[in-house]
Each structure stands twice: as structure tokens, then as C-alpha cells.
Amino acid sequence: QSLSGTGAIRIGLDFLYRNGFRTAYVSSPTWGNHDSILQTVGFEVRKYRYWNKDKLTLDIDGLIADLEAAPKKSVILLHACA
């Protein structure tokens, strides 16, 4: 149980960091607090492509390419809506 979505993310990230995960990916763009939560826990923060602003659509090819290139034991922060 946690206080808010931000609290849930923090609890999950603390658990993952204690279990050897050190790199985390967030979408570009993402919520403003995601980078700071990850950095506070100790993660190296990397971005994956998400939004194609020219076509106003999901950049599915960029997203897949970035996540396929992620090192093993990377954390991928996904969010469907807010």
C-alpha cells in the first residue's frame, strides 16, 4: 500500500535498486517527477522515444528500438494515462 502513484513508484524503485537494478528508462516526454524520483533512488536515467510530435502519434519504431537496446536488468517506466 502506498500514498499516491508517486509513492508507489518510489516503493517499487527502492525494491528494484536493492535487488541490483541500476539503469532506468523513462519515455520522452514523461512526467516531471519521474527523473527526480529515479535519481534520488540512485538510478542512471535514460530516455526512450515515445511521442512523434511531427506526426502526433506514438513513435513505435523508436520505442521498440530503444527498449531492445536497453541493457539487461533495466527498469522501464511505462505509463498509459494520467
MILUMVEX-949688 format. One record per residue: residue number from 1; residue in three letters; chain; x, z, y of N, C-alpha, C in turn. Coordinates in steps of 0.2 Angstrom, whole numbers, always signed. Layout:
! MILUMVEX-949688
n=NUM	res=ALA	chain=A	n_px=X	n_pz=Z	n_py=Y	ca_px=X	ca_pz=Z	ca_py=Y	c_px=X	c_pz=Z	c_py=Y
...
END
This chain:
! MILUMVEX-949688
n=1	res=GLN	chain=A	n_px=+4	n_pz=+0	n_py=-6	ca_px=+0	ca_pz=+0	ca_py=+0	c_px=+4	c_pz=+0	c_py=+6
n=2	res=SER	chain=A	n_px=+2	n_pz=-4	n_py=+11	ca_px=+6	ca_pz=-4	ca_py=+17	c_px=+2	c_pz=-4	c_py=+23
n=3	res=LEU	chain=A	n_px=+5	n_pz=-4	n_py=+29	ca_px=+2	ca_pz=-4	ca_py=+35	c_px=+3	c_pz=-11	c_py=+38
n=4	res=SER	chain=A	n_px=-2	n_pz=-16	n_py=+38	ca_px=-2	ca_pz=-22	ca_py=+40	c_px=+2	c_pz=-27	c_py=+36
n=5	res=GLY	chain=A	n_px=+2	n_pz=-34	n_py=+38	ca_px=+6	ca_pz=-39	ca_py=+35	c_px=+13	c_pz=-38	c_py=+36
n=6	res=THR	chain=A	n_px=+15	n_pz=-36	n_py=+42	ca_px=+22	ca_pz=-35	ca_py=+44	c_px=+25	c_pz=-29	c_py=+39
n=7	res=GLY	chain=A	n_px=+21	n_pz=-24	n_py=+39	ca_px=+23	ca_pz=-18	ca_py=+34	c_px=+24	c_pz=-20	c_py=+27
n=8	res=ALA	chain=A	n_px=+20	n_pz=-24	n_py=+25	ca_px=+20	ca_pz=-27	ca_py=+18	c_px=+26	c_pz=-31	c_py=+17
n=9	res=ILE	chain=A	n_px=+28	n_pz=-35	n_py=+22	ca_px=+34	ca_pz=-40	ca_py=+21	c_px=+40	c_pz=-35	c_py=+21
n=10	res=ARG	chain=A	n_px=+40	n_pz=-30	n_py=+26	ca_px=+46	ca_pz=-26	ca_py=+26	c_px=+47	c_pz=-22	c_py=+19
n=11	res=ILE	chain=A	n_px=+42	n_pz=-20	n_py=+16	ca_px=+42	ca_pz=-16	ca_py=+10	c_px=+45	c_pz=-21	c_py=+4
n=12	res=GLY	chain=A	n_px=+42	n_pz=-27	n_py=+4	ca_px=+44	ca_pz=-32	ca_py=-1	c_px=+52	c_pz=-34	c_py=+0
n=13	res=LEU	chain=A	n_px=+54	n_pz=-35	n_py=+7	ca_px=+60	ca_pz=-37	ca_py=+8	c_px=+65	c_pz=-31	c_py=+6
n=14	res=ASP	chain=A	n_px=+64	n_pz=-25	n_py=+8	ca_px=+68	ca_pz=-20	ca_py=+6	c_px=+69	c_pz=-20	c_py=-2
n=15	res=PHE	chain=A	n_px=+64	n_pz=-20	n_py=-5	ca_px=+64	ca_pz=-21	ca_py=-13	c_px=+69	c_pz=-26	c_py=-15
n=16	res=LEU	chain=A	n_px=+68	n_pz=-32	n_py=-12	ca_px=+72	ca_pz=-38	ca_py=-14	c_px=+79	c_pz=-37	c_py=-13
n=17	res=TYR	chain=A	n_px=+81	n_pz=-34	n_py=-7	ca_px=+88	ca_pz=-33	ca_py=-5	c_px=+91	c_pz=-28	c_py=-9
n=18	res=ARG	chain=A	n_px=+88	n_pz=-23	n_py=-11	ca_px=+91	ca_pz=-18	ca_py=-15	c_px=+92	c_pz=-21	c_py=-22
n=19	res=ASN	chain=A	n_px=+89	n_pz=-27	n_py=-24	ca_px=+90	ca_pz=-30	ca_py=-30	c_px=+94	c_pz=-36	c_py=-30
n=20	res=GLY	chain=A	n_px=+98	n_pz=-37	n_py=-25	ca_px=+103	ca_pz=-42	ca_py=-25	c_px=+102	c_pz=-48	c_py=-21
n=21	res=PHE	chain=A	n_px=+96	n_pz=-49	n_py=-18	ca_px=+94	ca_pz=-55	ca_py=-14	c_px=+97	c_pz=-54	c_py=-7
n=22	res=ARG	chain=A	n_px=+100	n_pz=-59	n_py=-5	ca_px=+104	ca_pz=-59	ca_py=+2	c_px=+102	c_pz=-64	c_py=+7
n=23	res=THR	chain=A	n_px=+99	n_pz=-70	n_py=+4	ca_px=+98	ca_pz=-76	ca_py=+8	c_px=+90	c_pz=-76	c_py=+9
n=24	res=ALA	chain=A	n_px=+87	n_pz=-78	n_py=+14	ca_px=+80	ca_pz=-79	ca_py=+15	c_px=+79	c_pz=-85	c_py=+19
n=25	res=TYR	chain=A	n_px=+74	n_pz=-88	n_py=+18	ca_px=+71	ca_pz=-94	ca_py=+21	c_px=+65	c_pz=-93	c_py=+24
n=26	res=VAL	chain=A	n_px=+64	n_pz=-95	n_py=+31	ca_px=+58	ca_pz=-95	ca_py=+34	c_px=+56	c_pz=-102	c_py=+37
n=27	res=SER	chain=A	n_px=+50	n_pz=-103	n_py=+38	ca_px=+48	ca_pz=-110	ca_py=+40	c_px=+50	c_pz=-111	c_py=+47
n=28	res=SER	chain=A	n_px=+51	n_pz=-117	n_py=+49	ca_px=+52	ca_pz=-119	ca_py=+56	c_px=+46	c_pz=-123	c_py=+58
n=29	res=PRO	chain=A	n_px=+42	n_pz=-121	n_py=+62	ca_px=+42	ca_pz=-114	ca_py=+65	c_px=+39	c_pz=-109	c_py=+61
n=30	res=THR	chain=A	n_px=+40	n_pz=-102	n_py=+63	ca_px=+37	ca_pz=-96	ca_py=+60	c_px=+35	c_pz=-91	c_py=+65
n=31	res=TRP	chain=A	n_px=+32	n_pz=-86	n_py=+63	ca_px=+30	ca_pz=-80	ca_py=+67	c_px=+37	c_pz=-77	c_py=+70
n=32	res=GLY	chain=A	n_px=+36	n_pz=-75	n_py=+76	ca_px=+42	ca_pz=-72	ca_py=+80	c_px=+45	c_pz=-66	c_py=+77
n=33	res=ASN	chain=A	n_px=+41	n_pz=-62	n_py=+73	ca_px=+44	ca_pz=-56	ca_py=+70	c_px=+48	c_pz=-57	c_py=+63
n=34	res=HIS	chain=A	n_px=+47	n_pz=-63	n_py=+60	ca_px=+50	ca_pz=-64	ca_py=+54	c_px=+57	c_pz=-64	c_py=+54
n=35	res=ASP	chain=A	n_px=+61	n_pz=-67	n_py=+58	ca_px=+68	ca_pz=-67	ca_py=+59	c_px=+71	c_pz=-60	c_py=+60
n=36	res=SER	chain=A	n_px=+67	n_pz=-56	n_py=+64	ca_px=+70	ca_pz=-49	ca_py=+66	c_px=+69	c_pz=-45	c_py=+60
n=37	res=ILE	chain=A	n_px=+63	n_pz=-45	n_py=+56	ca_px=+62	ca_pz=-41	ca_py=+50	c_px=+68	c_pz=-42	c_py=+45
n=38	res=LEU	chain=A	n_px=+69	n_pz=-49	n_py=+44	ca_px=+74	ca_pz=-51	ca_py=+39	c_px=+81	c_pz=-48	c_py=+41
n=39	res=GLN	chain=A	n_px=+83	n_pz=-49	n_py=+47	ca_px=+89	ca_pz=-47	ca_py=+50	c_px=+90	c_pz=-40	c_py=+49
n=40	res=THR	chain=A	n_px=+85	n_pz=-36	n_py=+51	ca_px=+85	ca_pz=-29	ca_py=+51	c_px=+87	c_pz=-26	c_py=+43
n=41	res=VAL	chain=A	n_px=+83	n_pz=-29	n_py=+39	ca_px=+85	ca_pz=-28	ca_py=+32	c_px=+92	c_pz=-29	c_py=+29
n=42	res=GLY	chain=A	n_px=+95	n_pz=-35	n_py=+32	ca_px=+101	ca_pz=-37	ca_py=+31	c_px=+102	c_pz=-44	c_py=+28
n=43	res=PHE	chain=A	n_px=+97	n_pz=-48	n_py=+28	ca_px=+97	ca_pz=-54	ca_py=+25	c_px=+100	c_pz=-59	c_py=+30
n=44	res=GLU	chain=A	n_px=+103	n_pz=-64	n_py=+27	ca_px=+105	ca_pz=-70	ca_py=+31	c_px=+99	c_pz=-75	c_py=+31
n=45	res=VAL	chain=A	n_px=+97	n_pz=-76	n_py=+37	ca_px=+91	ca_pz=-80	ca_py=+38	c_px=+92	c_pz=-88	c_py=+39
n=46	res=ARG	chain=A	n_px=+89	n_pz=-92	n_py=+35	ca_px=+90	ca_pz=-99	ca_py=+36	c_px=+83	c_pz=-102	c_py=+37
n=47	res=LYS	chain=A	n_px=+82	n_pz=-108	n_py=+39	ca_px=+76	ca_pz=-111	ca_py=+40	c_px=+75	c_pz=-117	c_py=+35
n=48	res=TYR	chain=A	n_px=+68	n_pz=-118	n_py=+34	ca_px=+66	ca_pz=-124	ca_py=+30	c_px=+61	c_pz=-128	c_py=+34
n=49	res=ARG	chain=A	n_px=+62	n_pz=-134	n_py=+34	ca_px=+57	ca_pz=-138	ca_py=+38	c_px=+50	c_pz=-137	c_py=+35
n=50	res=TYR	chain=A	n_px=+45	n_pz=-137	n_py=+40	ca_px=+38	ca_pz=-136	ca_py=+38	c_px=+34	c_pz=-141	c_py=+42
n=51	res=TRP	chain=A	n_px=+35	n_pz=-141	n_py=+49	ca_px=+30	ca_pz=-145	ca_py=+53	c_px=+33	c_pz=-151	c_py=+56
n=52	res=ASN	chain=A	n_px=+30	n_pz=-157	n_py=+55	ca_px=+32	ca_pz=-163	ca_py=+58	c_px=+28	c_pz=-163	c_py=+65
n=53	res=LYS	chain=A	n_px=+31	n_pz=-162	n_py=+70	ca_px=+27	ca_pz=-162	ca_py=+77	c_px=+26	c_pz=-169	c_py=+79
n=54	res=ASP	chain=A	n_px=+29	n_pz=-174	n_py=+77	ca_px=+28	ca_pz=-181	ca_py=+79	c_px=+21	c_pz=-183	c_py=+75
n=55	res=LYS	chain=A	n_px=+21	n_pz=-182	n_py=+69	ca_px=+15	ca_pz=-184	ca_py=+65	c_px=+9	c_pz=-179	c_py=+65
n=56	res=LEU	chain=A	n_px=+11	n_pz=-173	n_py=+67	ca_px=+6	ca_pz=-167	ca_py=+67	c_px=+4	c_pz=-166	c_py=+60
n=57	res=THR	chain=A	n_px=+9	n_pz=-165	n_py=+55	ca_px=+7	ca_pz=-164	ca_py=+48	c_px=+13	c_pz=-160	c_py=+45
n=58	res=LEU	chain=A	n_px=+11	n_pz=-158	n_py=+39	ca_px=+16	ca_pz=-154	ca_py=+35	c_px=+22	c_pz=-159	c_py=+34
n=59	res=ASP	chain=A	n_px=+28	n_pz=-157	n_py=+34	ca_px=+34	ca_pz=-161	ca_py=+33	c_px=+36	c_pz=-159	c_py=+25
n=60	res=ILE	chain=A	n_px=+32	n_pz=-162	n_py=+21	ca_px=+33	ca_pz=-160	ca_py=+14	c_px=+39	c_pz=-162	c_py=+11
n=61	res=ASP	chain=A	n_px=+42	n_pz=-168	n_py=+13	ca_px=+48	ca_pz=-171	ca_py=+10	c_px=+54	c_pz=-166	c_py=+13
n=62	res=GLY	chain=A	n_px=+54	n_pz=-164	n_py=+19	ca_px=+59	ca_pz=-160	ca_py=+22	c_px=+58	c_pz=-153	c_py=+19
n=63	res=LEU	chain=A	n_px=+52	n_pz=-150	n_py=+18	ca_px=+51	ca_pz=-144	ca_py=+15	c_px=+54	c_pz=-143	c_py=+8
n=64	res=ILE	chain=A	n_px=+52	n_pz=-148	n_py=+4	ca_px=+55	ca_pz=-149	ca_py=-3	c_px=+62	c_pz=-149	c_py=-4
n=65	res=ALA	chain=A	n_px=+65	n_pz=-154	n_py=+1	ca_px=+72	ca_pz=-155	ca_py=+1	c_px=+76	c_pz=-148	c_py=+2
n=66	res=ASP	chain=A	n_px=+74	n_pz=-145	n_py=+8	ca_px=+77	ca_pz=-138	ca_py=+10	c_px=+76	c_pz=-133	c_py=+4
n=67	res=LEU	chain=A	n_px=+71	n_pz=-132	n_py=+1	ca_px=+70	ca_pz=-127	ca_py=-4	c_px=+74	c_pz=-129	c_py=-10
n=68	res=GLU	chain=A	n_px=+74	n_pz=-135	n_py=-12	ca_px=+78	ca_pz=-137	ca_py=-18	c_px=+86	c_pz=-136	c_py=-17
n=69	res=ALA	chain=A	n_px=+88	n_pz=-136	n_py=-11	ca_px=+95	ca_pz=-135	ca_py=-9	c_px=+96	c_pz=-127	c_py=-8
n=70	res=ALA	chain=A	n_px=+91	n_pz=-123	n_py=-8	ca_px=+92	ca_pz=-116	ca_py=-7	c_px=+96	c_pz=-113	c_py=-13
n=71	res=PRO	chain=A	n_px=+101	n_pz=-108	n_py=-12	ca_px=+105	ca_pz=-105	ca_py=-17	c_px=+100	c_pz=-101	c_py=-22
n=72	res=LYS	chain=A	n_px=+102	n_pz=-100	n_py=-28	ca_px=+98	ca_pz=-95	ca_py=-32	c_px=+98	c_pz=-89	c_py=-29
n=73	res=LYS	chain=A	n_px=+92	n_pz=-85	n_py=-31	ca_px=+91	ca_pz=-79	ca_py=-28	c_px=+89	c_pz=-79	c_py=-21
n=74	res=SER	chain=A	n_px=+87	n_pz=-84	n_py=-18	ca_px=+85	ca_pz=-85	ca_py=-11	c_px=+78	c_pz=-82	c_py=-11
n=75	res=VAL	chain=A	n_px=+76	n_pz=-79	n_py=-5	ca_px=+69	ca_pz=-77	ca_py=-4	c_px=+66	c_pz=-82	c_py=+0
n=76	res=ILE	chain=A	n_px=+60	n_pz=-85	n_py=-1	ca_px=+57	ca_pz=-90	ca_py=+3	c_px=+50	c_pz=-86	c_py=+5
n=77	res=LEU	chain=A	n_px=+50	n_pz=-86	n_py=+12	ca_px=+44	ca_pz=-83	ca_py=+15	c_px=+39	c_pz=-88	c_py=+17
n=78	res=LEU	chain=A	n_px=+34	n_pz=-88	n_py=+13	ca_px=+28	ca_pz=-93	ca_py=+14	c_px=+22	c_pz=-90	c_py=+18
n=79	res=HIS	chain=A	n_px=+19	n_pz=-93	n_py=+22	ca_px=+13	ca_pz=-90	ca_py=+25	c_px=+8	c_pz=-96	c_py=+25
n=80	res=ALA	chain=A	n_px=+2	n_pz=-95	n_py=+23	ca_px=-3	ca_pz=-100	ca_py=+23	c_px=-8	c_pz=-100	c_py=+29
n=81	res=CYS	chain=A	n_px=-9	n_pz=-95	n_py=+32	ca_px=-13	ca_pz=-94	ca_py=+38	c_px=-12	c_pz=-88	c_py=+41
n=82	res=ALA	chain=A	n_px=-15	n_pz=-87	n_py=+47	ca_px=-14	ca_pz=-80	ca_py=+51	c_px=-21	c_pz=-79	c_py=+54
END
